[in-house]
Amino acid sequence: MPAIGRKTSEFGEFARTILFSGVIATVIHSFLFAPYWVPTGSMVPTLLVGDYLFVNKFAYGYSRFSLPFAPPLFSGRILGRLPKRGDVVVFRPPGLPDEAFVKRVIGLPGDTIQVLGGQLLVNGNQAPRSAVGDYLDTSSGGPVPTILYSETLPNGRRHAILKETDGPELADGIDANNTPVYKVPAGDLFMMGDNRDDSEDSRFMDGPVGFVPMENVIGPAVLIMGSMNIAQPAYAFWSWPGEIRWRRLLKPVR
C-alpha cells in the first residue's frame, strides 16, 4: 500500500510540473516573447528565408494583436510607445490581419516619406547610403545580382539594404523607385523591406500593408534563435545538420 501511495504522489507531482510548465510557456508566448519564422526574402540581407526570430511582445506595449488569435477584447495599445526609426518589427498587415509580416520602421507619425530615383527621402532629406559591394540574392530562386548598400536613417541608425536597380520598378501600378510623397498619419507607421526591389510594403497603398496602425504591431524582432537553408525535402533528416546556418544562431537583429 505505501508503494502505491508513493507512485500516486509521484504521478501527481509530475502532472503538476507539466501543468505549471504549460502555464509558464503560455504566459511567455502570450505576453513576453514569441517565435516567428521568416518565409520570404523581403528583408534580405538582414533576415534570410528560414530564420527563426524571437519577438519582444512587451517593448511597445500590448494590443489585441499581441495576444494569440488576436481576440477583440480591447482597441488601441496598453502601455504603448512608438518604435524607433530603423527597428525591425513584426506586425499584422491591415489587408491581411491573419498573417504576420516583418519589415523595418522607416516613417513615424507626421513624417513624410518618398523614394526618388531609388533613394529614400525622410522629411525631404535623402537618407545617405554607400555601396558595400555586389550581392547575389537567392531568396526568390535567383540568383539575382544586386548591390549591397549601407543606409543611414535620420536618427543615425545604419542598416544594410539591397538594390537591384534605381530605375523604374513597377509593381501594382506603382513605381517603387519613384513614389509619391507619403505623409504618415497619426498613430501609423511606414514600413519598408531591406530588399528594396523585392518587398511588399508601405510604398504600395493598395496592397496589404499600406500605412500600418500601431495597434497592428506585435513587437520588434530582437534575436535570430536559429536559421536553416532548407534545400532538401523535410523527410531527409540526414541533410538537416548541413542546412543549419550555424553563424546566424543567436544573432541579434539590427
C-alpha positions as CSV (number, residue, x, y, z in Angstrom):
1,M,0.0,0.0,0.0
2,P,2.7,2.6,0.8
3,A,4.3,1.9,-2.5
4,I,1.1,2.6,-4.3
5,G,0.8,5.9,-2.4
6,R,4.2,6.9,-3.4
7,K,3.5,6.2,-7.0
8,T,0.3,8.2,-6.9
9,S,2.2,11.1,-5.2
10,E,4.9,11.0,-7.8
11,F,2.4,11.0,-10.6
12,G,0.6,14.0,-9.1
13,E,3.9,15.9,-8.8
14,F,4.7,15.1,-12.4
15,A,1.3,16.2,-13.6
16,R,1.6,19.5,-11.6
17,T,5.1,20.1,-13.1
18,I,3.7,19.6,-16.7
19,L,0.7,21.9,-15.9
20,F,2.9,24.5,-14.4
21,S,5.4,24.4,-17.3
22,G,2.5,24.7,-19.7
23,V,1.2,27.8,-17.9
24,I,4.6,29.4,-17.9
25,A,5.1,28.7,-21.6
26,T,1.6,30.2,-22.3
27,V,2.4,33.3,-20.3
28,I,5.7,33.8,-22.0
29,H,4.3,33.3,-25.5
30,S,1.3,35.5,-24.8
31,F,2.9,38.4,-23.1
32,L,6.7,38.3,-23.4
33,F,8.4,36.6,-26.3
34,A,7.1,34.7,-29.3
35,P,8.9,32.8,-32.2
36,Y,8.3,33.6,-35.8
37,W,9.6,32.1,-39.0
38,V,10.7,34.2,-42.0
39,P,9.2,32.7,-45.2
40,T,10.2,35.4,-47.8
41,G,13.2,37.4,-48.8
42,S,11.8,40.9,-48.4
43,M,14.2,41.6,-45.5
44,V,17.4,40.2,-47.1
45,P,20.3,40.7,-46.2
46,T,19.2,41.4,-42.6
47,L,16.9,38.4,-42.4
48,L,17.1,35.3,-44.6
49,V,14.4,32.8,-45.6
50,G,14.4,30.2,-42.9
51,D,15.4,32.5,-40.0
52,Y,13.6,31.8,-36.7
53,L,13.0,35.0,-34.7
54,F,12.3,35.9,-31.1
55,V,9.9,38.9,-31.0
56,N,9.7,41.1,-27.9
57,K,5.9,41.4,-27.3
58,F,6.1,44.0,-24.5
59,A,8.6,46.5,-26.0
60,Y,5.8,48.8,-27.4
61,G,3.0,47.8,-25.0
62,Y,0.2,45.5,-25.8
63,S,-2.7,45.4,-28.3
64,R,-5.1,42.7,-29.1
65,F,-2.7,41.6,-31.8
66,S,-0.1,40.9,-29.1
67,L,-2.3,38.0,-27.9
68,P,-2.8,34.6,-29.5
69,F,-5.6,34.6,-32.1
70,A,-6.0,38.4,-31.6
71,P,-9.2,38.4,-29.6
72,P,-11.2,41.7,-29.9
73,L,-11.0,42.4,-26.2
74,F,-9.9,46.0,-26.5
75,S,-8.7,48.5,-29.0
76,G,-5.5,50.6,-29.2
77,R,-2.4,49.8,-27.1
78,I,-1.9,49.4,-23.3
79,L,1.4,51.0,-22.0
80,G,2.1,51.8,-25.7
81,R,5.2,53.6,-27.0
82,L,6.4,54.3,-30.5
83,P,9.2,52.2,-32.1
84,K,12.4,54.0,-33.2
85,R,13.2,54.5,-36.9
86,G,15.1,51.5,-38.0
87,D,13.5,49.0,-35.7
88,V,12.8,45.6,-37.4
89,V,9.1,44.9,-36.4
90,V,6.7,42.0,-36.8
91,F,3.1,43.2,-37.4
92,R,-0.3,42.2,-38.8
93,P,-0.8,44.0,-42.1
94,P,-4.1,45.8,-42.3
95,G,-5.0,44.0,-45.6
96,L,-4.1,40.5,-44.2
97,P,-4.7,40.7,-40.4
98,D,-4.4,36.9,-40.0
99,E,-0.8,36.9,-41.2
100,A,2.4,38.2,-39.7
101,F,4.9,40.4,-41.8
102,V,8.3,41.6,-40.8
103,K,9.7,45.0,-42.1
104,R,11.8,47.9,-40.9
105,V,10.2,51.1,-39.5
106,I,11.1,53.9,-41.8
107,G,8.5,56.6,-41.0
108,L,6.9,57.7,-37.8
109,P,3.6,59.6,-37.3
110,G,3.9,63.0,-39.1
111,D,6.9,62.1,-41.2
112,T,6.9,62.5,-45.0
113,I,8.4,59.6,-46.9
114,Q,9.3,59.3,-50.6
115,V,11.5,57.2,-52.8
116,L,13.1,59.2,-55.7
117,G,15.4,57.6,-58.2
118,G,15.7,54.6,-55.9
119,Q,16.8,56.7,-52.9
120,L,14.9,57.1,-49.7
121,L,13.9,60.6,-48.5
122,V,12.7,61.2,-45.0
123,N,11.1,64.6,-44.3
124,G,12.6,65.8,-47.6
125,N,16.1,64.8,-46.7
126,Q,17.9,62.0,-48.5
127,A,19.0,59.1,-46.3
128,P,22.7,58.7,-47.1
129,R,23.8,55.4,-48.5
130,S,27.1,54.0,-49.5
131,A,27.8,50.9,-51.7
132,V,29.4,48.0,-49.9
133,G,29.7,45.5,-52.8
134,D,27.9,43.0,-55.0
135,Y,25.4,40.6,-53.5
136,L,23.7,37.6,-55.2
137,D,20.1,37.3,-53.8
138,T,18.8,33.7,-54.0
139,S,15.8,34.2,-51.8
140,S,13.3,34.0,-54.7
141,G,15.1,31.2,-56.5
142,G,17.6,33.5,-58.3
143,P,20.4,34.1,-58.2
144,V,19.6,37.8,-58.7
145,P,22.6,40.2,-58.9
146,T,22.1,43.2,-56.6
147,I,24.2,45.8,-54.9
148,L,24.6,45.8,-51.1
149,Y,24.4,49.3,-49.6
150,S,24.7,50.7,-46.1
151,E,21.9,53.2,-45.5
152,T,21.7,55.7,-42.6
153,L,18.3,57.0,-41.2
154,P,17.9,60.5,-39.7
155,N,18.4,59.2,-36.2
156,G,21.8,57.8,-37.2
157,R,20.6,54.2,-37.4
158,R,22.6,52.4,-40.0
159,H,21.4,49.2,-41.7
160,A,22.0,47.1,-44.9
161,I,19.8,47.2,-47.9
162,L,19.8,45.6,-51.3
163,K,19.1,47.4,-54.6
164,E,18.8,45.7,-58.0
165,T,18.2,48.9,-59.8
166,D,17.4,52.6,-59.2
167,G,15.4,52.8,-62.4
168,P,11.7,52.3,-62.8
169,E,10.5,49.3,-60.9
170,L,6.7,48.8,-61.5
171,A,4.6,46.8,-59.2
172,D,0.8,47.1,-58.6
173,G,0.8,50.2,-60.8
174,I,3.4,52.0,-58.6
175,D,7.0,52.7,-59.5
176,A,8.7,51.5,-56.3
177,N,11.7,53.6,-57.1
178,N,9.8,56.8,-57.7
179,T,6.9,57.2,-55.4
180,P,4.5,60.0,-54.3
181,V,5.2,61.8,-51.1
182,Y,3.5,59.9,-48.3
183,K,2.6,61.7,-45.0
184,V,2.4,59.2,-42.2
185,P,-0.9,59.7,-40.3
186,A,-1.1,60.0,-36.5
187,G,-0.9,56.5,-34.9
188,D,0.5,54.9,-38.0
189,L,3.9,53.7,-39.2
190,F,5.6,53.5,-42.6
191,M,7.3,50.1,-43.2
192,M,9.8,49.1,-45.9
193,G,11.8,45.9,-46.5
194,D,15.5,45.9,-46.7
195,N,15.4,44.1,-50.0
196,R,14.0,47.2,-51.6
197,D,13.2,45.8,-55.1
198,D,11.5,42.7,-53.7
199,S,9.3,43.8,-50.9
200,E,5.5,44.3,-50.5
201,D,5.5,47.3,-48.1
202,S,4.1,50.7,-47.4
203,R,5.1,52.1,-50.8
204,F,2.0,50.2,-52.2
205,M,-1.0,51.8,-50.6
206,D,-3.4,49.4,-52.4
207,G,-1.5,46.4,-51.2
208,P,-1.9,44.5,-47.9
209,V,0.5,46.8,-45.9
210,G,0.0,50.5,-46.7
211,F,0.2,52.6,-43.5
212,V,0.4,50.2,-40.5
213,P,-1.6,51.2,-37.4
214,M,0.4,50.9,-34.1
215,E,-2.4,48.6,-32.9
216,N,-1.3,46.1,-35.5
217,V,2.3,45.9,-34.3
218,I,3.3,42.8,-32.4
219,G,6.8,43.8,-31.4
220,P,10.4,44.2,-32.5
221,A,12.4,41.2,-33.7
222,V,15.3,41.0,-31.3
223,L,17.1,37.7,-31.9
224,I,17.7,35.1,-34.6
225,M,17.4,32.0,-32.4
226,G,18.0,29.6,-35.4
227,S,18.3,29.5,-39.2
228,M,18.0,26.8,-41.8
229,N,18.7,26.9,-45.5
230,I,16.0,24.3,-46.4
231,A,17.1,22.8,-49.7
232,Q,16.1,19.1,-49.2
233,P,12.7,17.5,-48.5
234,A,11.6,17.6,-44.9
235,Y,11.9,13.8,-44.6
236,A,15.7,13.9,-45.5
237,F,16.7,14.3,-41.8
238,W,20.3,13.3,-42.7
239,S,20.6,16.7,-44.5
240,W,19.4,18.8,-41.6
241,P,22.8,19.4,-39.9
242,G,24.2,20.7,-43.2
243,E,21.2,23.0,-43.7
244,I,21.7,24.8,-40.4
245,R,23.3,28.3,-40.8
246,W,25.4,28.0,-37.7
247,R,26.8,31.5,-37.9
248,R,23.3,33.0,-37.5
249,L,22.5,31.2,-34.3
250,L,21.6,33.7,-31.5
251,K,22.5,36.7,-33.8
252,P,20.9,40.0,-32.7
253,V,18.6,41.6,-35.2
254,R,19.7,45.1,-36.2
